[in-house]
Amino acid sequence: MDFVNNFNNIISELKKISPNNFLYKKEDLYVYAYDTSQNPDKITLPLAVVFPESTKEVSDIVKIANKYKLNIIPRAQGTNHCGATRPEENSIIIHFSKMDKIIEINKENLTATLQPNVVIGDLNKELDKLNLFFPPDPSNLAVSTVGGAIALCAGGPRTFKYGNTKDYVINLEVVLADGTIIETGKNVAKNVTGYNLTALFTGSEGTLGIITKAVVKLIPKPEIRLLTFAYFDTLKDATLCVNGIINSGFMPSCLDLLDKNTLTTIENFNPCGILCDKQAALLIEIDGFKESVKNELKILKNILKNNRAVKIIQSNSEEENENIWKARRSAYSAVTQLKPDVVTEDIVVPLSKIAECVEKIRELSNKYNVIVCTMGHAGDGNIHPNFALDLSNKQERNNFEKLKDELFMYAVNTGGTLSGEHGIGTHKKKYLKAALNNNGYELMKRIKTLLDPKNILNRNKMFDE
C-alpha cells in the first residue's frame, strides 16, 4: 500500500476517533521510539500515537490499522526490557495513559476490575485499605501497569510463594486484529469451560490481541511480613542455603540472591548499611499470621546458621521492611551509575543449577570484559544479571552480543529457558526456536496467523515475520 498517498487519510481517520488525544508531528513522536530496553541500531518513529479513553475507541483504531495494514503497538509506561513496545515501520502506538481506572474492587468476590494503565503499586495501596493483596510485584511496581504485567506475564520477588501474573488473571476484555471485542473468561475463581483463552492472551506481548480491561483475583493481606538479610562468605554457601530453606517444609514469600557486585553497587548508590565485604546475600521474606511467622523465623535462623550464614540482619517492623525493599528495588538504578547503558537479562535454570549459573555469568562477563551485577529469585531459579556497558562502543556492543548468545544457549541447554518474567520481544526472538521444540514453535506461529492474519499486532515481536 502506498503510505505516502494514504498518510493524510490515515491521520484524518484517527483524528475523528480521538481528536484531542492524538500525536502525529515528528517532534512529538521521538519519545515513543524508545522503551527501557537497550538502544536499537535504528530508531523508527511511529506514524502516530493515539490515547484512547475507551475500548470502543481502541476497537475503532484497530479497524483503521486493519484497513491500511498498519502495525499496532499497545503501550503504557514502556518499562519492559525486551523491546516489546518499540515501533516498527508504519506503526500506530495505542497509549493507555487515559485508561487508568480501578473500575471496581469487589471484596466479597475477591476480585478487582481494572483498566490497563492502572499502576500495580497504586492498586495495592487501595487494596491495603481493605486488607487485600494483589501478589504479583514487579521490581518497578511504582510504575509497572496491570496491562503491561499481563502482556508480559510479569513476576517479581514474591513469585516463589504466590506465583506470577498468570495465576491471578481470571478474565480479560481483548480487542482482536479486526476490531472485534471479546471476553476471555468469567469473573469467577474457577472456570474450565472451553479453552483457556485468558491464559493464551496473558504473556502474548500484544501479538494476539489488545487488552483493554482485566479482572484479577485478590487474596487477604498477610497479617505480618518480616525480612531477613543473610550474608555469606561464598556464593556456593548461599545457594546451598537456598536448598536448605526449600527443603525445610515452609515457604518464604521471597527468596532472592544478590552477589557481591550487586551489594556493593546498591550501597554506593543508596547507602543503607549493606555489608559490601561478603560474596553473596539472601533476602528472605516470611509472611502470614504472627504466631506462624514467629515460629518460621526460628526455623529460618537455624537453617541460616547451619548453612554458613556469617551475618543475619532481621527487620522488626514494616518501616524496616520498606527500607530493605527500597534498597533491593534500587538495584537496576544503581547499576546505571556504572556505565552509560544497562541491560537487565532474565533467564531461568533448574534450582540445582543456580550456583553454576551465577558462576557461568561471571565467567562470561570476564571473557567478554563486561561489568555484571547478578541477582535473582533463587527460590524459582529466575536469575537476573544486570550488565553495565557502553552500547555506543562498537567493540563493547559486539562482545555483549556474543555474551548473550552464550548465556541464552547455556540456559536452554541446562533445561532452563529464556525468560521467567521479562518476555521475548525483539531481543530474544532469535533464540525462541532453540528454546522450544520445532512443533511447538510452528504451532505458536499458526495461532498468531489465525488471530492476526494481516500481521498488524505488534509485528516482529516474539517471531521474525
Number of C-alpha atoms within 10 A of each C-alpha: 8 7 13 8 9 12 14 11 13 18 15 12 15 24 17 12 17 17 14 11 15 19 20 17 11 11 9 12 18 13 9 19 18 20 20 18 22 16 16 14 8 7 13 18 24 24 22 21 25 25 21 24 16 14 20 16 17 26 22 21 25 27 18 17 24 21 12 18 18 26 24 30 25 28 28 25 18 21 19 24 22 27 25 32 30 29 25 21 12 19 24 27 26 21 24 24 19 16 20 19 16 18 14 12 21 12 15 6 12 17 23 21 19 24 26 28 25 24 25 22 19 16 21 19 13 14 20 14 9 13 15 20 20 22 26 24 21 24 19 17 19 13 18 24 29 28 30 28 27 26 27 25 25 26 25 24 29 23 24 21 18 19 18 24 26 22 16 20 23 23 24 27 20 24 23 20 24 20 22 14 19 13 15 19 22 14 20 14 15 9 13 7 8 7 11 14 14 20 19 13 23 25 23 21 28 27 29 25 29 32 28 23 26 25 23 24 23 21 15 15 18 14 12 16 19 22 26 21 18 22 29 25 17 16 23 17 19 27 26 15 21 25 15 16 22 13 10 13 9 13 18 23 23 24 26 26 27 26 25 23 18 26 25 20 22 25 18 15 17 16 11 13 9 19 15 19 12 19 21 27 31 27 21 23 22 24 22 17 12 14 11 12 19 16 10 20 20 10 15 20 17 12 17 23 14 11 19 17 23 13 16 15 12 16 17 12 12 13 10 14 17 13 12 19 14 14 19 20 16 17 23 22 14 22 27 18 15 17 13 12 18 24 23 21 20 22 23 27 25 16 17 14 17 26 16 14 22 22 15 16 22 17 13 20 19 13 11 16 14 18 19 25 26 25 25 24 25 28 26 22 21 29 25 26 24 21 23 21 22 17 20 12 9 10 12 15 15 12 16 22 13 12 20 16 13 14 19 23 16 19 21 19 13 14 12 21 23 27 20 24 23 25 25 26 27 21 18 20 19 15 18 19 14 16 20 14 10 12 10 12 15 13 11 13 15 13 13 19 14 12 16 20 14 18 21 25 29 28 25 18 24 25 20 11 8
